[in-house]
Amino acid sequence: MPEAERQGKGRTVIDFREVRLRSNPRFRLVPFDRFAPSDLDAFRSLSEDPDFFGILVPPEGSVAPVKSVSRDAALLYLSLRKPACLPHLLENLFGGDVGERVRTLILDGVFEIEQSGNFVSGAAALAPFTYSETAEPTSLLAQLCEDAITYAAALELLPVHDLALRLYLFNTAPGEPAMHRRFCDDDRLLGFVLADDAIARLLRSRWRRETIGDSWLAWNGEASARAPEYKLYVSPTLDHMPAVFELAVDAFAKAQCTHFKLGRGAFGLLRPDKLVAYFSDLDSLQQAAELIRRSAAGAVAQGVPFTAPIDSDGLLSWGMDPPRFEQVLQSQQLQSWRQWLTGRIAVYVLAGREAGTDVHSFIRNRIELDGVDPVSWTPNLAIWRGPVGTEQGAA
């Protein structure tokens, strides 16, 4: 085994300070001052960051997104236009995160690594990073994630946005036209989920009801001093929705939940993430989840893919909104946990399929670098709660 490689837990660990790297010549580094006039408005908010340099444009036809680039990242990219081993520069830029940061950039195709005399990147460079054992799904929700990825990998000719939407909507229950007539307005919807007058009174006394577009009925209480960044997903099947909704409302009140929402219309009740509650701390979320779990025994779960399971049946799961990175377009900062995650997975599905590699393996390796456990789909709180400047994995 070369000196630059050693065997770590489940995979070969490469010391990138001891191997030759090269910037992918098919990418274009564009300073902000050279942006086309049509691009200036889209990126103007990024230019307010003093560390912002420009963007890295992927090759034409690539599924990779445009990346924002800091001044240090631009220095590294320009320094590696010719193959080189740059241990001092890598340590200065990334500190103790050299391994993860460089591995991310290689899997994203920004940098190439020398293997057997050739420079490779993206999924083609996956072998040295791959887990030696394939982890089996540990819960119903983990199995749903595997099934969703298998489904997405089999879809051809879809652009990345449409593929992300298919992943986001995976496990939506089928419906019939009669259902749309049955739940054609909010009064009928509330009549279905609210049979208990006491729960209806609790709703009126604790929260204010409003609508969010055509998609959600929302209830808002007094604003918390902290942003409600944690999400509790409650996902019963349609038949069990009335009983579980009333139990959930009671639990939300006891756990001091200040905001929750229910899907509107037939589609809102058929989607897996039909009931979502927001909390400013994880302890309150766990309190509400435990109250629901104890009282909803026997309720049949539908299950929300790409969320972290709380119970073994898939009725309860959680996620958290992505960090607000400085060097990200404003439109990308408004994504929810599942939008953020399925958008990334869609890119990785297409990248893995283009390279002819195992899509599941590529996603497991790449999504871990985004701070998400590739087996349980749990966010890594040590990463997500830490200070952020540029998005992890950005060039």
Secondary structure as GFF3:
##gff-version 3
##sequence-region A 1 395
A	DSSP	beta_strand	5	7	.	.	.	ID=ss1
A	DSSP	beta_strand	12	14	.	.	.	ID=ss2
A	DSSP	three_ten_helix	16	18	.	.	.	ID=ss3
A	DSSP	beta_strand	21	23	.	.	.	ID=ss4
A	DSSP	beta_strand	28	31	.	.	.	ID=ss5
A	DSSP	three_ten_helix	32	34	.	.	.	ID=ss6
A	DSSP	alpha_helix	37	47	.	.	.	ID=ss7
A	DSSP	beta_strand	52	57	.	.	.	ID=ss8
A	DSSP	beta_strand	67	70	.	.	.	ID=ss9
A	DSSP	alpha_helix	71	79	.	.	.	ID=ss10
A	DSSP	alpha_helix	87	94	.	.	.	ID=ss11
A	DSSP	three_ten_helix	95	97	.	.	.	ID=ss12
A	DSSP	alpha_helix	98	107	.	.	.	ID=ss13
A	DSSP	beta_strand	111	115	.	.	.	ID=ss14
A	DSSP	beta_strand	118	120	.	.	.	ID=ss15
A	DSSP	three_ten_helix	122	125	.	.	.	ID=ss16
A	DSSP	three_ten_helix	127	129	.	.	.	ID=ss17
A	DSSP	alpha_helix	140	154	.	.	.	ID=ss18
A	DSSP	alpha_helix	160	168	.	.	.	ID=ss19
A	DSSP	alpha_helix	177	182	.	.	.	ID=ss20
A	DSSP	alpha_helix	186	193	.	.	.	ID=ss21
A	DSSP	alpha_helix	197	206	.	.	.	ID=ss22
A	DSSP	beta_strand	208	212	.	.	.	ID=ss23
A	DSSP	beta_strand	216	220	.	.	.	ID=ss24
A	DSSP	beta_strand	230	234	.	.	.	ID=ss25
A	DSSP	three_ten_helix	238	240	.	.	.	ID=ss26
A	DSSP	alpha_helix	241	254	.	.	.	ID=ss27
A	DSSP	beta_strand	259	263	.	.	.	ID=ss28
A	DSSP	alpha_helix	265	270	.	.	.	ID=ss29
A	DSSP	beta_strand	275	279	.	.	.	ID=ss30
A	DSSP	alpha_helix	282	295	.	.	.	ID=ss31
A	DSSP	beta_strand	308	309	.	.	.	ID=ss32
A	DSSP	beta_strand	316	320	.	.	.	ID=ss33
A	DSSP	three_ten_helix	330	334	.	.	.	ID=ss34
A	DSSP	alpha_helix	337	355	.	.	.	ID=ss35
A	DSSP	alpha_helix	359	368	.	.	.	ID=ss36
A	DSSP	alpha_helix	381	384	.	.	.	ID=ss37
###
